[in-house]
Amino acid sequence: MRLRRTYDDAVVCDRMSLGESFSERFLGLMGRGSMEAGEGLYLKTSSIHMMFMRFPIDALFVAKPDEQGVRKVVGMRKHLPPWRGIVMPVRGAEGVVEMPAGTLERCGIAVDDGVVFEAEEAAESEVSSA
């Protein structure tokens, strides 16, 4: 799955996993040593914690998708340091995409931007038709 900004088709994250099971959501990125550029983890929650984390991350909080599948960015937290406790809930967030620290600055993403989650098949067909 990938995460794409709608207004300019910029790919924010090209390898996004969905934390869907209880254990995937509970563990999140705990225990991992790092994340590679372009990697992300989506968790259906409005708050996260940094306990037991070993590296900094960026967090992109998104609302529920609209009729076209577009999710509004409702909050961002940049360069969250490991072991710094709880990130308070973000109003209007249905979920959060955790990414390597620096991703949000590199992509220039902002609150109120629209983003979509795309399956790999959709992303590949877009490339082949171009």
BATOR-617206 format. One record per residue: residue in three letters; x, y, z of N, C-alpha, C in turn. Coordinates in steps of 0.05 Angstrom, whole numbers, plus 32768, in hexadecimal, padded with zeros to 4 digits. Layout:
BEGIN
AlaXYZXYZXYZ ...
***
This chain:
BEGIN
Met80117FE98000800080008000801280198000 Arg8008802E7FF4801780477FF58005805E7FFD Leu8011807480068003808C800F800B80A27FFB Arg7FF680AE7FEF7FFB80C37FDB7FEB80DC7FE2 Arg7FF880F37FDF7FEB810D7FE27FDB81137FC9 Thr7FC2811D7FCC7FB0811F7FB57FB681367FA3 Tyr7FBD814E7FAE7FBE81657F9C7FD581657F89 Asp7FEB81567F8E800181557F7B800B81397F76 Asp7FFC81257F80800381087F7C801E81007F87 Ala802881107F9A804281097FA7803E80F07FB8 Val805080DD7FB6805080C57FC6805E80CC7FE1 Val805080CA7FF6805A80D08011806880B8801C Cys805C80A18017806580888022805F8072800E Asp807380648004806D80507FEF806C80337FF9 Arg8072802F8012806F8014801E806280178039 Met8047801980398038801D8051802A80038059 Ser802F7FFB807280217FE3807D80097FED808D Leu7FF57FDB808F7FDE7FE1809F7FDF7FD180B9 Gly7FDF7FDE80CF7FDE7FD080E97FC17FCA80EF Glu7FB87FB280E77F9C7FAC80E97F947F9A8101 Ser7FA67F8881087F9F7F76811E7FA57F838138 Phe7F9B7F78814E7FA07F8381687FBE7F84816E Ser7FCC7F6E81687FE97F6D816E7FF97F80815C Glu7FF17F8481437FFE7F9781317FFB7FB3813C Arg7FE37FBA81457FDE7FD481507FEC7FD8816B Phe7FEB7FC4817C7FF87FC6819680167FC98193 Leu80237FB9818380407FBA818080497FD1816F Gly803A7FD9815B80427FEF8149805F7FEB8140 Leu80707FFF8146808C7FFE813F809E7FF68156 Met80937FEF816D80A47FE7818380B57FCF817C Gly80CD7FD0818480DF7FB9817F80EF7FBC8165 Arg80E67FCD815480F57FD1813B810C7FE58140 Gly81217FE2813181387FF381348137800C8123 Ser8127800C810D8125802380FC810E801E80E7 Met810A803280D780F8803080BF8108803A80A8 Glu8103802E80918111803780788101804F806C Ala810E805F805D81018075804E80EB8069803D Gly80D48076803C80BD806D802C80AC8059803B Glu80B38050805280A4803D80628090804B8074 Gly807A803E807B8067804A808D805580348099 Leu8049803B80B08036802980BD801D803880C4 Tyr8006802F80BB7FEC803C80C17FE0802E80D8 Leu7FD8803D80EC7FCA803281037FAF80428106 Lys7F9A8033810A7F7F803F810D7F7C8048812A Thr7F86806081307F85806C814B7F8A808A8149 Ser7F828099815D7F8680B6815C7F9D80BE816E Ser7FAA80AB817C7FC180B2818D7FD4809B818C Ile7FED80A181928002808D81928015809181AA His8026807F81AF803B808381C48056807D81B8 Met806A808781C58086808281BC8096807181CF Met8088806481E28095805381F580A0803A81E7 Phe80B8803281EF80C6801A81E480CE801E81C7 Met80CC803681BD80D5803D81A180F3804281A2 Arg8101803A818D811E803E818D812780528178 Phe81158060816B811C80738156810680888154 Pro810C80A0814A80F880B5814780E680B0812E Ile80CE80BA812F80BC80B7811880AD80D18114 Asp80A080D280FC808C80E780F6807180D980F7 Ala805C80E78100804180DC8101802E80EE80F2 Leu802080E280DF800C80F180CF7FF080E780D6 Phe7FE180F880E37FC680F180EC7FB280F880D6 Val7FA180E580CF7F8E80E880B97F7180E280C2 Ala7F5E80EF80B57F4280EC80BA7F3780D380AB Lys7F1E80CD80B07F1180B880A17F1080BF8083 Pro7F1180AC80717F0F80B280557EF480BD804D Asp7EF480D080397EDB80DA802F7ED180C68019 Glu7EBC80CE800A7EB080BD7FF67EC480B47FE0 Gln7ED880C47FDA7EEC80BE7FC67F0580B07FD2 Gly7F0580AB7FED7F1B809E7FFA7F3180B18003 Val7F2C80CB80017F4080DF80097F3E80E38027 Arg7F5580E380347F5680E880517F6481038055 Lys7F57811380657F63812E806C7F78812A8082 Val7F8E8138807E7FA3813880937F99814B80A9 Val7F96814080C17F8B815080D87FA0815780ED Gly7FB8814B80EA7FCD815180FD7FE7814480F5 Met7FFD814F80FF8017814480F9802981488112 Arg803A81358117804E8137812C8068812F811F Lys807B8142811E8095813D811180AA81368125 His80BC8124811D80D3811C812D80CC8115814A Leu80B98104814D80B280FB816880C980EA8173 Pro80D580F2818A80EC80E3819480E380C981A2 Pro80F480B581A180ED809C81AF80EB80A081CD Trp80DC808F81DA80D9808F81F780CE80A98203 Arg80BD80B781F580B280D081FF809580CF8206 Gly808A80B7820B806F80B48215805980B681FF Ile804380C18207802A80C081F6802880D981E5 Val801F80D581CD801880EB81BB7FF980EE81BE Met7FF0810481C77FD4810881CD7FC2810481B5 Pro7FA980FC81B97F9780F881A27F9481128191 Val7F91810E81777F8E812481647F708125815C Arg7F64813C81607F47813F815A7F428139813C Gly7F2F812881377F278122811C7F36810C810F Ala7F4A8101811D7F5B80EC81117F4D80D18114 Glu7F4D80C280FE7F4480A680FF7F5D80948101 Gly7F73809D80F77F8C808D80F77FA4809E80F5 Val7FBB809080F67FD5809D80F47FE8808C80E3 Val7FF8809980D3800D808C80C48027809380D1 Glu8035807F80DB8050808380E78065807F80D1 Met8077809280CF808C809180BA80A7809980C5 Pro80BC809480B780D6809D80C180D780BB80C5 Ala80E580C380DB80E880E080E080F380EE80C8 Gly80E8810580C280F1811680AB80E081128093 Thr80CF80FE809280BE80F9807B80AB81118076 Leu809E811B808B808A813080878097814A807C Glu80AF8150808680BD8168807C80C68163805F Arg80D0814C805980D98146803E80C38148802A Cys80AB813E80328094813E801F80858159801F Gly8089816A8033807B81838034805E81808039 Ile8056816B804680398166804B803081798061 Ala801681818060800C819480737FF0818C807D Val7FE8819680947FCD8192809D7FB9819D8088 Asp7FA4818F80847F8F819480707F9581898055 Asp7FAD817F80507FB3817080377FA181588036 Gly7F9B814E801E7F8D8135801A7FA0811F8012 Val7F9C8108801E7FAD80F180177F9B80D98012 Val7FA580C680027F9680AD7FFD7FA980968001 Phe7F9C807F800A7FAA8066800C7FA580577FF2 Glu7FBA804D7FE67FB7803F7FCC7FC380237FCE Ala7FB480107FC57FBF7FF57FC47FD57FF47FAF Glu7FE77FE27FB17FFE7FE07F9F7FF47FDC7F82 Glu7FDF7FCD7F7E7FD57FC87F637FCD7FE27F55 Ala7FBF7FF47F657FB7800E7F597FCF801F7F52 Ala7FE3801F7F637FFB802F7F5E800A80247F46 Glu800B80097F4380197FFE7F2C800A80037F12 Ser7FEF80027F127FE080077EF97FE280247EF1 Glu7FE580367F047FE980527EFE800380567EEF Val801880497EF88032804B7EEB8032803F7ECF Ser802580287ECC8025801A7EB2801580297E9D Ser800080387EA67FF080477E937FFC80627E8B Ala8010806A7E99801C80847E93802F80837E7C 
***
